[in-house]
Amino acid sequence: MIAKRRLPIPNQTATEDMLLAMVTALACEIAVLRERLDTSERLLDAAGVLPRARIESFTPDDAQTAEREDLRKNLISRVFRPMRDAAREPT
C-alpha cells in the first residue's frame, strides 16, 4: 500500500513528505488490522470457539515467538524502506 497525499503542504521537505507517507500508510494498516482482529475475536467468542479471555492470557512458545519476530522485522523493513532507499541514493 502506498499512501498518497491529495493536497500539498507548503514548505514541506521531501523527507517530511516521505515520513508523512510512511506514518499514513502505517496508520491505515493498523486501523484495518484492528477492525479485522476485533471482528475475528467477536465472532470466535460468540460462537463459543475461543473466549476472549484465552486470547488475553495466551503466551507464545519459542517457535511462535521467533515467527512473530520475523514478521515484525519484515514489517519494520517495509515501513522504513523509503528512508533506506533515499539514504542509498547518490546525492
C-alpha positions in Angstrom: 0.0 0.0 0.0 1.4 3.4 -1.0 -0.2 6.4 0.7 -0.6 9.5 -1.5 -1.5 12.9 -0.3 -4.0 14.9 -2.3 -3.1 18.4 -1.1 0.5 19.7 -0.9 1.7 21.1 2.4 3.6 24.4 1.9 7.3 24.4 2.7 7.4 20.6 3.4 10.7 19.0 2.6 10.9 15.7 0.6 12.0 13.9 3.8 9.0 15.3 5.7 6.8 14.2 2.8 8.3 10.7 2.9 7.8 10.4 6.7 4.2 11.6 6.4 3.5 9.0 3.7 5.1 6.3 5.9 3.1 7.2 9.0 -0.1 7.5 7.0 0.4 4.1 5.4 1.2 2.5 8.7 -1.8 4.1 10.4 -4.1 2.8 7.7 -2.7 -0.7 8.1 -3.2 -0.6 11.8 -6.8 0.6 11.6 -7.7 -2.2 9.1 -5.9 -4.8 11.2 -7.6 -3.7 14.4 -11.0 -3.8 12.8 -10.4 -7.3 11.4 -9.0 -8.6 14.7 -12.0 -7.2 16.6 -14.3 -8.9 14.2 -12.5 -12.2 14.4 -12.4 -12.1 18.2 -16.1 -11.2 18.5 -17.2 -14.0 16.1 -15.0 -16.6 17.8 -16.2 -15.6 21.2 -19.9 -15.5 20.1 -19.6 -19.0 18.6 -18.0 -20.3 21.8 -14.9 -21.3 19.8 -12.4 -19.0 21.6 -13.3 -16.9 24.6 -11.5 -13.5 24.6 -10.0 -14.3 28.0 -7.9 -17.1 26.4 -6.6 -14.6 23.8 -5.6 -12.2 26.6 -3.8 -15.0 28.6 -2.0 -16.6 25.6 1.8 -16.9 25.8 3.6 -17.9 22.6 6.1 -20.7 22.7 9.7 -20.2 21.4 8.8 -21.1 17.8 5.9 -18.8 17.7 8.0 -16.0 19.3 10.6 -16.5 16.5 7.9 -16.4 13.8 6.5 -13.2 15.3 9.9 -11.7 15.4 10.4 -12.4 11.7 7.0 -10.9 10.9 7.9 -7.8 13.0 11.3 -7.4 11.2 9.7 -7.7 7.8 7.1 -5.1 8.7 9.7 -2.7 10.0 11.7 -3.2 6.9 8.7 -2.3 4.7 7.8 0.7 6.7 11.3 2.2 6.7 12.0 1.2 3.1 11.5 4.7 1.7 14.1 6.1 4.1 16.5 3.3 3.4 16.1 3.8 -0.3 16.6 7.5 0.0 19.7 7.1 2.0 21.2 4.8 -0.7 20.6 7.3 -3.5 23.6 9.2 -4.6 23.5 12.9 -3.7 
